[in-house]
Amino acid sequence: MTLDLLTTLRQQNPIVLTLANFVTVQDVANGLNALGASPIMSAEVDEAEAMVTIAGAVCLNLGTLTKLQLAQMRAVGDAANQQHKPVIFDPVAVGAVPYRLAAAQTLLQTVHADIIRGNAGEIAALAAWDWQAKGIDAGTGSGDLVAMAQACAQKYHCVVVLSGATDIVTDGQQVIRVHNGTELFQLHVGSGDLLSSLVAAFAAVQPQDLMAAAATAATVLAGTGELVADQLTASRPGTFAMSLIDKLHLVTTAELSKIAVVD
């Protein structure tokens, strides 16, 4: 992992196509734009191939799921696979709702996800590990989170980002842990969706090393959030959310390098 990728991203301004969760679409678009990427959203199946052609990477978010959206995800994912564009998959709440898990499993049989980003409950569901998820939240469970993330990566032949108090990035063998962050992320609903799309942005500029791309995205968001939280005098989720967008625009590699705790 190298934080120099942030400079590369800002220089290249990659287009990221996100099939977004309508609850968090504005957070995702503003976060991508603030950091230096170029967000584009779509809800139309017929423009899938054209959208993928202009994008550097795509992010498929299962958040507000409909049958039409699933059809679009298949079309976008297939086009991205054919055009060798990185596909990032965010399996929102698959650990809590059987229909979502079945939909995700079916999608992953036809579309290869280069990176899967989810919380512990979501990654556990995809890896078929015993866990008690709660809605979009990670829920509770026991066991080795690293081993669980590795199992998911091996099952789907991809890089997995298991986000939480410590973000775990693995390709099934190698493991990178990002220890930065703040509890305020848990009070901001769009944090996970934003991370998934930032992973896509970094994958667009570093497609040859998806582990490095994913770990850099996790470090940038977690570190930026930590810097913002350190400036707040109280736990204010609304202020945090607004300040996070500001800081994503202003944060420097030097600032992040000083506080990054990655192993």
N, C-alpha and C positions, 0 to 999 in steps of 0.2 A: 504494500500500500504506500502511496505517496500523495501528500497533500498538494503537490504541484499539479495534480489533475484538476484542481479547482481553477488554477490559472488557465489551463488548457480549455476547460469548459467555457470560461468567460470569453476566451478568444474565439472559440468556434461557434458559440451560441447555437447548440444543437436543438433541432425541433423534436419535441417529445409528444407523441400521440397517446393520449390517455382516454380510455373508455371509462369515464369517471363515475364515482358514487355521487349522486346529485346532492347529498347532504354536505359533501366536502369539496365540491368541484371548485369553488372560488378559492379556498385555502390552497389547493393544489396548484391552480393556475397562477395565483399571486406568488406562491413560494418558488415555483420554477422560474418565473419571470424575474423575481427579485435576485435570485442566485446568479442568473446569467444565461439560463436556458430559454427556449421559446416554446411555450405550451400551445397545443392545439387539441381540441376536444371534438368528438363526433358522436352522433347517435343514429347514423344512417348506414345501413348495410351496403347499399349500392355504391358508396364512395370509399369503401374499405381499401381496395387496391390502390387507388389514387392517393389516399391519405398516407398509407404505408410508404409509398414511393418517395414522398417528400420528407418523411420522418427519419430520424436517426435511430430511434428505438420506440417501442410501444409498451404501454402498461395497461394490463387488463385487470380491472378492479371489480370484484364480485359484490360490492357493497349493497347497491339497490337493484337487486336481480330481477330481470324479467325474461321471458322466453325470447323476445325480440333482441334483448341485449346479449343473450347467449348466442344467438345466431350471428350477431355482429362480431362477437368475440372469436367465434370460429373462423369467420371470414377474415378478420384482421390478423388473427394468429397464423392462419394458413398463408396469407400473403407475406407476412413477416418472415415466416420460415422459408418460404420460397425465395425471398429477396435477401436472406441472410441478415436480417435486422434483429437485434436482441429483443426478446420477449420477456417482460417481467410480469409475473402473476401475483395478485394480491387476493388470497382466498378468504375474504372477510366472513367471519362467523361460521365457517364450515364445521367447527367443533361443536356448535350449538344446535344446528338445524340439519336434520338428515337430508332434506331436499338439496340444500346447498352443497353438502358433501358429495352427493351423487352427481350433481351438476358439475362440480369441480373435477371429479374423477373422470367423468365422460369427456370433458373438455381437454384434460391432460392426456387422454388417449389419442386425441386427434391433432392437438397442437403441442409442439415441444416448447416448454417454458425454459428459457435459459437461466432465469433466476426466479425463485419463489420467495416472497417476503411476507412473513406473518408473525403473529405472536405465538406464545407457547401452545395455547389451545388449538390454534389453527394448524400449526406444524404437526402437533401430536395427532390430530385427526387424519391428516394426509399420510402420516407415517404409520398409522394404525397403532398408536401407543395409547395406553389407558390414561385418560385425563378428563377432568371435569371443567369444560369451558362454560362461560357465562356470557351469552350474547356476543357482542363484539370484543368483550374483555377476555384476557388470557385465561381466567379461571384459576383453578388449583389442581395440583397434582404432585407426584413425587417421581424422582428418578433423575438421571443425568441428562440435562438439557443439551449438552454438546453431543452426546451419543444419539439423542432423539433427532437433532438437526442433521447429523451425519446420515442417519438412517433414511430420512426424507430425501436428502440429496442423492443418496445412492439409488433409492427407489425410482426417482424421476430423472436421474442422470443430469443433474443441474447444480447450480450454486443455490444454497439456502441462506437467507438472512432471517434468523430468529431474533426478533426485537424484544427488548425488555429492559430491566435495570442494567443488565449487561447485554449488548448486542453480540450475537454469535453469527459469524460468517463462515461457511464451510462448503467445500465441493465434495464432501463425503470422506475426504482424507485430511487435507490441510484444514486448520482452524485458525481464525483470527477473532479475537475478542476486543470489543470496544467498551471501555468502562466509563465513559463520560455520560452526561445526561442530567436530568432533573425530574423530580416527581411531578412537576407541573405539566409534563407531556401527557400524563394520565388524565389530566383535567381538560385537555384539548382534544376533541373528538377527531380532528383531522390529522393528527400527528402521524399515525401509521400510514395513511393514504399518501401524505406528503412524502414520507420516507420512500415509499415504493416508487413514486414518480421521480424522486431525486436519484434513486438507484438507476432508473432508466436513463436519466440524463447523463450520468457518469458512464453508463454502459455504452451510450452512443459515441462517446469520445475515447473509450478504451475497450472496444469489443474483443480485443485479443487477450485480455486479462480480466475476466469478469469478477474474479475474487477481489482483485485490487479495486475495481470500479465500485463494487458493493461495499467494501470496507471503507473506502473513501467517503461515499455517500453517508454511511452511518456515522462516521467520525465528524463530518461537517455538520450534520443536523444535530447530533448529540452535543457536540462542542459548542455550537452556536446557541443552543437552548441553555446550556450551562452558563455561558457568558451572560445571557439575558437574565436568567434567574438570579445570578449573583448581584445584579444591579437593582433588583426589586426589594423594597422594604417589607413586603408582605406577600402572602400567597394569593396572587391575583391572576386567575386564569385568563380573563379577558384582556388585561393589559399585557400579559405574557404573549398571547396569540398575536396581537398587533406588533409588539416589539420584536417578536421572532421574525416577522416578514422584513422589518426594517434592518435587523441585524444580518439576515441572510444576504441582503444587498451590500452591506458595509463590511462584513467580516473578512479578515485577511488570513492568508496562510500563516503568517507570522504569529498572529493571535492564537490560531488553532494549534499550531505546533507547540506553543508554550504549555498548553493545558492537556493535549491529547494523551490519553492513557490507553495504549493499544498493545496487545501482545498476541 
